[in-house]
Amino acid sequence: MNKLKRWVVASIGAVAFFGAMITGVSANTNGIDVASYQGDTANYFNSFKQVGDNFTMVKLGGRGGGEGAHYSNPKAYAQIHNADAVGMQTGGYFWAQVGDSVSEATYSAQLAVQDAQNAGLAKGSYIAMDYEAGAGANKANNTTAILAFMDQIYASGYKPMFYSYTSYVNSYVDLSRINARYPNALWLAWYLTTAHQATPPMQYFPNYSNVKIWQYADNHYGVDGNVMVVGSLDNNKPAEQVASKPSQSTNTPSTPAKTQYATFSGVYVADYWTKYNNKMYGVNIDMSIKPIDYNNYIPISAMTLTDKYGNKLSNQYIQGNNGRMEYFTLNGKYKVISQTATTINVEIGGEPVSMMKAFATIK
């Protein structure tokens, strides 16, 4: 995997933190992940079948950082086809260095789906977001961007997965929000050693909930070693059967059977202020559903002006689009009027406001 090098040397402290073995795991499936610098022939994948590996996660492409505007793995089609030919389940992953930008995350997911289709990855297969560099300082905002990527994957008929390494998610990601929307969709990396490992040392399974795949080695016969502890890659299973949220529909709004409320935990940029019907509103470009119009305007009465860390400012008067960066939070519980797989309409300040669903936590 196109990832940063990381490992943890075994110690009493490390074992104390990571050593709790997962309970209720009756069967584990071993597998690998590959990129363009690995092989792509049937014989290559059959060699891993012979040592007990039964699934392959294939790099589809990437955007951001060293990947540039858009990189597509030229071997992806052959790797998926030949891994499948020898009886290995297949999934894909996409390097998405999107930071905390919802618009970047959504666009990167669209590229990931494009690469998956070009590589012949069947609808209903998993596509993992590889998120391990370039995160923003605010966990909530990072997580919102991650969910935007995953929601776009889901809306395109694939099943979303999230990949990173444990120390990175501890610092930059709120896994509880991901777990709530997409249960058992985590692919986490943590290595006991960088030496060769033929099989996963399950007594050191990382103590996290909702892990589907543990990447336990970066030297398993020359590739990354993985173990799947929940279900399978379910290539032919429709996405809606494994996601908790969002709803199956991606186009037609549906009113919840019971009243639901949305909360927003991030610190957002007031990209600009606008006046409409003699009232003032704030606009955050990432939150808005394109095209941006009065449907996306947030009543200023509901917004709390803060610094970039979310600390409330003593002066709650807006500066008025004068080039200074302004930040705000939304601290209330807002009634959900309607929602789709990727959008939400909520009542804020007594008015309906439409925005991207990835920003909201809905209960």
Phi, psi and omega in degrees: 000145178285079189230166175284149178285131177206147176200165176232125177284134182301131177207171180299318180296317181296317180295324180296324182277317187258351195279358181287114182287139181296141180260155177079009177270109185267336182209138179240141180247125180274150180199185183224169166229148187224156175228194187292339180271007170255173183288169181219014181264162176298321179298322179298311182288328178296330178296329177280327174302323183292338178256013171099012178268130188236006173213157181224128170259122187253132175292125179271319182171203181186167177211138178097154180062224180291350180279344181074203183293325176188119175248134175244131179292115183291343180263358189302317182299311182294322181293317178293315182297314185280331172295318177295324183296331180264008174094019177264138172291151184230148172214177180231164172218157186222123177291119183232092179269077189254355182061235179244023183268116178293320181295320177295319181296316180296316180294319178298322178295322177297321176294321179299317179295319177301314179295322179297316180293319178294330180272358178079022177284122187296143171304145184090353177279163177280139167236119182265139171274118178269102187238101184211016177202149173080016181296153174282177184281340187256120182302315184299317181292320175301314184294323176300317178295318178301314180294328176297318176299311183295321178297321179293321176299314180298315182296339181269004176092007174254169179258126183279147174222155180238125179246136169193188177246156196300315182294330181289315180292327177301325184274327195233354188227141173265094184295335182298326179289322177294315181298324181293323182272321182229086182297145175053047181234021180264139174235104187246141179254132170202127185247130173288326182205159174263002175287167180302135174228118181281325182223157182287136176276084190298341178293348178250021180305128183299137188276072177230150176272159175067021175283126174264317180231134172252122173272103189264348186209146168253011176217075176245093185053040174090359178229177175289136176259136182228155173225129178265124186250353180229121173061219181214186177280348169048050187303330184258010182266128181302147184301322186294345181277352180240348180265140176279315177219158356282183182293163184297321183291140177247354184235322186263118179299147178228133179277128180302147180297324175237160182297127176244156181232144180251141172237158183229114189260001185272172169253122190244153178272130172278090185298323171196164178249150182214153178251133181215127182051043177064021175237152179263141181224156173252154180228129168249120188297319181294323181289334189285148173271126183286141358283153181283124177211194185299338178294336182265353186292137180256122180304131185296335181297337182269351187265135175254119180287133184223174165277182186291350179262001178093007178279128184296134178278144177292328178263112183263019179267131180290152180275337172088052173056044182258018177094351178273136180290129177237145184235156178210163172234160172242110192258000184268181169252124190242131183297132176278120179273314178199166181202155170237192180296330186235352182233161180215143175242120185233159178266113180234124181060031179079007181234149176286135178229127179260139180202173178291133187294334184300339181283339191262148164253122188249129177223000000 
